[in-house]
Amino acid sequence: MNRDQPVPQPERGVVRQFVADLGPGLITGAADDDPSGISTYSVAGAAFGYSFLWTALLSFPLMAAVQLMCARLGMVTGRGLAGIIRLRYPRWVLWPACLLLMVANVFNIGADLGGMADAMEMVTGIQSYVWTPFFAVLITALLIWTSYNRIARVFKWLTLVLFAYVITAFLARPDWAGVFHGTFLPKIEWTRPYMAVLVGILGTTISPYLFFWQSAQEVEEERDHGKVTVAQRRGATDLELNVAASDVFTGMFFSNLVMFFIVLTTAATLHAHGMTHIETARQASEALRPLAGQGAYWLFTLGLIGTGMLGVPVLAGSGAYAIAEAASWRAPSLSKKPGRAPGFYMVIGGAMVVGLALDFAGLNAVKMLFWSAVVNGVLAPPLVVLVVLLSSDKTVMGNRTNSRLAMVLGWICAALMSAAAVALLVT
């Protein structure tokens, strides 16, 4: 995505220019629908039917507002989120946030690797314990020995795999009246199971690792265009900010659209046939075969592998950016060779090794998902507060501070996620 051009190239046409401008926002939104997210949405649809479809409408504007703040922070300051927090707040604010992020990310990596391996076992018949290290090594090699530019291109096209879940939803033949009620006239249950799923959905959808990844990728985009120093990257034109807004809104819309259709699919098939107690996306895939046909089964299963290839690198990479920026390591970047950024790549490798170890330790994937959602639910509200404060601070942003609407949405997001976490504790 080239944001340095003063005007779009007219010969490309509107659609081609729009697609060319998509980048960090699209990738971030698609990475949100990783195997652990798919599992959470599948559990929601199976257990409560169409009742959680409304959350896609609610989370879209909140998620888009927060991610756009993170994008603007990266573009205007020339630094990633952790680097900005390090400069503006004390260490006792910075390091707990980064360490909690790493804990949540490692649990998510373990769950995602397990989900991908389970899907490959279903496709090939080869045991999942063979595929788990295979994917861990493959993804680590991709992050270490390829350039950011190549990774961005691969990730951008890999987002197309998420359309599998949109197609699967129509193959499931849903009750459209139930879909309407679940979307626009929801019935909220004040029970612990319902609140647990709600916290899981919010924690999986509005995840802290996406905040760090978004700002870091905006910085990477600038580096890719030759702006290697903070001074060169600092500042952004109206055109660049408008292109970033379009990119972020597209990515977040895509993310929430896929979430909507995964909940719809499992509600129309599993819940409608009394299968309300699934625990993993693999169980959802297996149950889909007799209920929605072979095509739905294959789309759902292969989608797990593709989304894992997109989600796991983002989880490992976002943690590495956060730790490297917090420690003030020099210019952490996926464009650098391992020898020039050893600490950065050691964090990536360490996160993958620990996530792999969690799988081989026999930890239940559902429990890993639950605890990562809990950590995300605890970490997200204060991080959202920091993002709103930083992006509204003239000392940080100059004349590029938040609009009033963005600020309102940011505060609503922090309050809502806090209230959901409290409701889970008291129900």
Secondary structure, 3 states (H helix, E strand, C coil): CCCCCCCCCHHHHHHHHHHHHCCHHHHHHHHCCCHHHHHHHHHHHHHHHHHHCHHHHHHHHHHHHHHHHHHHHHHHHCCCHHHHHHHHCCHHHHHHHHHHHHHHHHHHHHHHHHHHHHHHHHHHCCCHHHHHHHHHHHHHHHHHHCCHHHHHHHHHHHHHHHHHHHHHHHHCCCCHHHHHHHHHCCCCCCCHHHHHHHHHHHHHHCCHHHHHHHHHHHHHHHHHCCCCCHHHHCCCCHHHHHHHHHHHHHHHHHHHHHHHHHHHHHHHHCHHHCCCCCCCHHHHHHHHHHHHCHHHHHHHHHHHHHHHHHHHHHHHHHHHHHHHHHCCCCCCCCCCCHHHCHHHHHHHHHHHHHHHHHHHCCCCHHHHHHHHHHHHHHHHHHHHHHHHHHHCCHHHHCCCCCCHHHHHHHHHHHHHHHHHHHHHHHC
